[in-house]
């Protein structure tokens, strides 16, 4: 493995571990506030404050080029809001391991389609039998985690 891949891999592992921590902490907020959506909103408010501070402290992004991005480039927050809200609702009902493996199965299926067609401005990477087998193994993992 090239050394240039070590940092991104470590960062993704850390982000993945935080994906396991976020739903139960948001579920705690949901129980305390009585609202799953309000808990998700609070999560996004905290994230917005942190990202705003970090961005302002480290960068001066150009806003003018944003006028030329396609409409779907603005939808990332929508996907994140949906995921955080659903995870806040589902985590206490399914358990973190089941919730995340089901989410990862959904990510794998979507990733294969996006890669295959080169959607959203990405390079095309056609579906192959090996990639399908990998996705099926992930889905098999979902079933194993769910059955305990």
C-alpha positions in Angstrom: 0.0 0.0 0.0 1.4 3.4 -0.9 2.2 5.7 2.0 0.1 8.4 0.4 -3.0 6.3 1.2 -2.2 5.9 4.9 -3.6 9.2 6.0 -6.9 8.9 4.0 -7.4 5.4 5.3 -6.8 6.4 9.0 -9.1 9.4 8.6 -11.9 7.2 7.1 -11.5 4.7 9.9 -11.8 7.5 12.4 -14.8 9.0 10.6 -16.4 5.5 10.5 -16.0 5.0 14.2 -17.6 8.4 14.7 -20.5 7.2 12.6 -21.1 4.5 15.2 -21.0 7.0 18.0 -23.2 9.7 16.5 -26.6 7.8 16.4 -26.6 6.8 20.1 -25.6 10.3 21.1 -28.3 11.8 18.9 -30.8 9.3 20.3 -30.0 10.5 23.8 -30.8 14.0 22.6 -34.0 12.7 21.0 -35.1 11.0 24.3 -34.3 14.1 26.3 -36.0 16.5 23.9 -38.8 14.2 22.8 -38.0 14.8 19.1 -35.9 12.8 16.7 -35.9 15.7 14.2 -34.9 18.3 16.8 -32.0 16.0 18.0 -30.8 15.8 14.4 -31.1 19.5 14.0 -29.1 20.1 17.1 -26.4 17.7 15.7 -26.3 19.8 12.5 -26.2 23.1 14.4 -23.1 21.9 16.4 -21.5 20.6 13.2 -22.3 23.9 11.4 -20.7 25.9 14.2 -17.6 23.7 14.3 -17.2 23.7 10.5 -17.8 27.4 10.3 -15.1 28.1 12.9 -12.6 25.7 11.2 -13.2 27.1 7.8 -12.9 30.7 8.9 -9.7 29.9 10.8 -8.0 28.0 8.0 -9.4 29.1 4.6 -10.9 31.8 2.6 -13.1 29.9 0.1 -14.2 31.6 -3.1 -18.0 31.8 -3.4 -18.3 33.0 -7.0 -17.6 29.6 -8.6 -20.5 28.1 -6.6 -22.9 29.7 -9.1 -21.7 27.3 -11.8 -22.1 24.0 -9.9 -25.0 21.7 -10.9 -28.1 21.5 -8.8 -27.3 18.1 -7.3 -24.1 19.5 -5.8 -26.2 21.4 -3.3 -28.1 18.2 -2.1 -25.3 16.9 0.1 -26.8 18.5 3.2 -30.2 16.9 2.4 -28.6 13.4 2.3 -26.8 14.1 5.5 -29.9 15.4 7.2 -31.8 12.3 6.1 -29.1 9.9 7.3 -28.6 11.6 10.7 -32.4 11.7 11.3 -33.0 8.1 10.2 -30.0 6.9 12.2 -31.2 8.8 15.3 -34.5 7.0 15.0 -33.3 3.6 14.0 -30.2 3.1 16.2 -32.2 2.5 19.5 -34.6 0.2 17.6 -32.1 -1.9 15.6 -28.8 -1.5 17.5 -25.8 0.3 16.2 -24.2 -2.7 14.5 -27.3 -3.7 12.6 -28.2 -0.1 11.7 -24.7 0.6 10.4 -24.4 -2.7 8.4 -27.7 -2.0 6.8 -26.6 1.5 6.0 -23.3 0.2 4.5 -25.2 -2.3 2.4 -27.2 0.6 1.0 -24.0 2.6 0.5 -22.5 -0.3 -1.4 -25.5 -0.7 -3.7 -25.6 3.0 -4.5 -21.8 3.1 -4.9 -21.9 0.3 -7.5 -24.5 2.2 -9.5 -22.7 5.5 -9.2 -19.4 4.0 -10.2 -20.8 2.0 -13.0 -22.4 5.0 -14.7 -19.7 7.5 -13.6 -22.5 9.6 -12.1 -22.1 12.9 -10.2 -18.9 13.7 -12.1 -16.9 10.7 -11.0 -14.8 8.4 -13.2 -16.7 5.4 -14.6 -15.8 2.1 -12.9 -18.0 -0.7 -14.4 -19.7 -3.3 -12.3 -17.8 -6.6 -12.4 -18.5 -10.0 -11.0 -15.9 -9.4 -8.3 -17.5 -6.1 -7.3 -20.9 -7.7 -7.1 -19.5 -10.5 -5.0 -18.0 -7.9 -2.6 -21.4 -6.2 -2.3 -23.1 -9.5 -1.7 -20.6 -10.3 1.0 -21.4 -7.0 2.7 -25.2 -7.9 2.4 -24.4 -11.3 3.9 -22.6 -9.5 6.7 -25.8 -7.5 7.4 -27.7 -10.8 7.7 -25.1 -12.3 10.0 -25.0 -9.2 12.2 -28.8 -9.1 12.4 -29.1 -12.8 13.4 -26.4 -12.4 16.0 
